Amino acid sequence: MENIAIVTGAGNGIGEATAKRFAADGIRVAVVDIDETRAAKVAGEITEAGGQALAVRCDVSKAEQVETCIAKVEETWGTPTILVNNAGIGGPFHRLDEVSESEWDMIFGINVKSVYLFCRNLLPKMKEIGYGRIVNTASIQGLYGSPGSSTYVATKHAMIGYTRNIAAEWGRYGITCNAVCPGYVQTAMGVQEDKVDDYMRRVLEKTPTKSVATPQELAAMNAFLVEQGYINGGVYVMDGGITAHVGIMEV
Ligand SMILES: NC(=O)c1ccc[n+]([C@@H]2O[C@H](COP(=O)([O-])OP(=O)(O)OC[C@H]3O[C@@H](n4cnc5c(N)ncnc54)[C@H](O)[C@@H]3O)[C@@H](O)[C@H]2O)c1
């Protein structure tokens, strides 16, 4: 089967690396992002390198835009067989009582509602062709708490629950759904030196490998997961060992 992928948030970071990796593997890729310029740039680079790409501007939290985005991909290539729900935002760092209702709604809209919007449209179509691969970019903050990021943490926990439910509900139709939980990745979101004092030192102190991941390492995991048929409902931590380390000693 010729694969057709939608990668959201593919204008930068993990999504960009995933779109480029998929294209290098011969998959046609819709580079979906709210930032039209970045989407066009990434799609252009893929095409130049000999791959097939389509840039689509879309705010993934808006139902109408998601419908239009999927229709564009279908008109161009046919039914998408791969969906990577990767677009996400962190929001400002502050305490729970300082989070406004509009901030809560915005972060949930982009990080969680978007997954529902894409899946409610695509799952029945994947069912019809008897095949589908969904990968959700969650976070280790979908597994544990992180002071200053309560809303983000809630969205990523929701995403992991939703991943398992999609796996359980749609696995019988040849559709798999898995989540990847990065720790810190070398992207605009992963490296926030401008927002937090001494950011990188804090990250490296927490990370047993004393490194951050590259977006390409996350892309390799996404490429692996879309090649598998029996891995379904999995939650894969890629964090250099951050969540493995609960000790108070270094030896
Ligand atoms: N970088 C990290 O350290 C890290 C760690 C854990 C999880 N993640 C998750 O990985 C995913 C990708 O993060 P990244 O680090 O590559 O971030 P990034 O900021 O480099 O890229 C995110 C992309 O999403 C796009 N986007 C934002 N809002 C959008 C919207 N409403 N509609 C469509 N596109 C939108 C942005 O324009 C951007 O191109 C996110 O879901 C994030 O939560 C990142």
The ligand as a MOL file (V3000), in Angstrom:
LIG
                    3D

  0  0  0     0  0            999 V3000
M  V30 BEGIN CTAB
M  V30 COUNTS 44 48 0 0 0
M  V30 BEGIN ATOM
M  V30 1 N 10.5500 19.7560 22.3990 0
M  V30 2 C 10.3680 19.0590 23.4980 0
M  V30 3 O 11.2320 19.0300 24.3860 0
M  V30 4 C 9.1060 18.2510 23.6830 0
M  V30 5 C 9.0360 17.3890 24.7850 0
M  V30 6 C 7.8990 16.6380 24.9740 0
M  V30 7 C 6.8460 16.7270 24.0850 0
M  V30 8 N 6.9270 17.5670 23.0240 0 CHG=1
M  V30 9 C 5.7770 17.6470 22.1200 0
M  V30 10 O 6.2220 17.4920 20.7980 0
M  V30 11 C 5.3370 18.1720 19.9150 0
M  V30 12 C 6.1450 19.0060 18.9470 0
M  V30 13 O 6.9230 19.8950 19.6800 0
M  V30 14 P 8.2410 20.6220 19.1230 0
M  V30 15 O 9.2060 20.6220 20.2170 0
M  V30 16 O 8.5970 20.0760 17.8120 0 CHG=-1
M  V30 17 O 7.6620 22.1070 19.0190 0
M  V30 18 P 7.9250 23.2910 17.9770 0
M  V30 19 O 7.4460 24.4940 18.6980 0
M  V30 20 O 9.2990 23.2320 17.4300 0
M  V30 21 O 6.9130 22.9240 16.7960 0
M  V30 22 C 5.5280 22.9000 16.9970 0
M  V30 23 C 4.8370 23.2430 15.6930 0
M  V30 24 O 3.4210 23.2070 15.9310 0
M  V30 25 C 2.8430 24.2940 15.2480 0
M  V30 26 N 1.5540 24.6720 15.8490 0
M  V30 27 C 1.3500 25.3280 17.0230 0
M  V30 28 N 0.0460 25.5500 17.1900 0
M  V30 29 C -0.5920 25.0200 16.1140 0
M  V30 30 C -1.9450 24.9570 15.7060 0
M  V30 31 N -2.9250 25.4890 16.4420 0
M  V30 32 N -2.2330 24.3470 14.5350 0
M  V30 33 C -1.2540 23.8210 13.7680 0
M  V30 34 N 0.0410 23.8680 14.0900 0
M  V30 35 C 0.3610 24.4630 15.2560 0
M  V30 36 C 3.8640 25.4240 15.3510 0
M  V30 37 O 3.6650 26.4300 14.3690 0
M  V30 38 C 5.1650 24.6530 15.1770 0
M  V30 39 O 5.5560 24.5850 13.8190 0
M  V30 40 C 4.3790 18.9680 20.8020 0
M  V30 41 O 3.1470 18.2920 20.8950 0
M  V30 42 C 5.0640 18.9800 22.1500 0
M  V30 43 O 4.1590 19.0660 23.2160 0
M  V30 44 C 8.0310 18.3430 22.8050 0
M  V30 END ATOM
M  V30 BEGIN BOND
M  V30 1 1 1 2
M  V30 2 2 2 3
M  V30 3 1 2 4
M  V30 4 1 4 5
M  V30 5 2 4 44
M  V30 6 2 5 6
M  V30 7 1 6 7
M  V30 8 2 7 8
M  V30 9 1 8 9
M  V30 10 1 8 44
M  V30 11 1 9 10
M  V30 12 1 9 42
M  V30 13 1 10 11
M  V30 14 1 11 12
M  V30 15 1 11 40
M  V30 16 1 12 13
M  V30 17 1 13 14
M  V30 18 2 14 15
M  V30 19 1 14 16
M  V30 20 1 14 17
M  V30 21 1 17 18
M  V30 22 2 18 19
M  V30 23 1 18 20
M  V30 24 1 18 21
M  V30 25 1 21 22
M  V30 26 1 22 23
M  V30 27 1 23 24
M  V30 28 1 23 38
M  V30 29 1 24 25
M  V30 30 1 25 26
M  V30 31 1 25 36
M  V30 32 1 26 27
M  V30 33 1 26 35
M  V30 34 2 27 28
M  V30 35 1 28 29
M  V30 36 1 29 30
M  V30 37 2 29 35
M  V30 38 1 30 31
M  V30 39 2 30 32
M  V30 40 1 32 33
M  V30 41 2 33 34
M  V30 42 1 34 35
M  V30 43 1 36 37
M  V30 44 1 36 38
M  V30 45 1 38 39
M  V30 46 1 40 41
M  V30 47 1 40 42
M  V30 48 1 42 43
M  V30 END BOND
M  V30 END CTAB
M  END
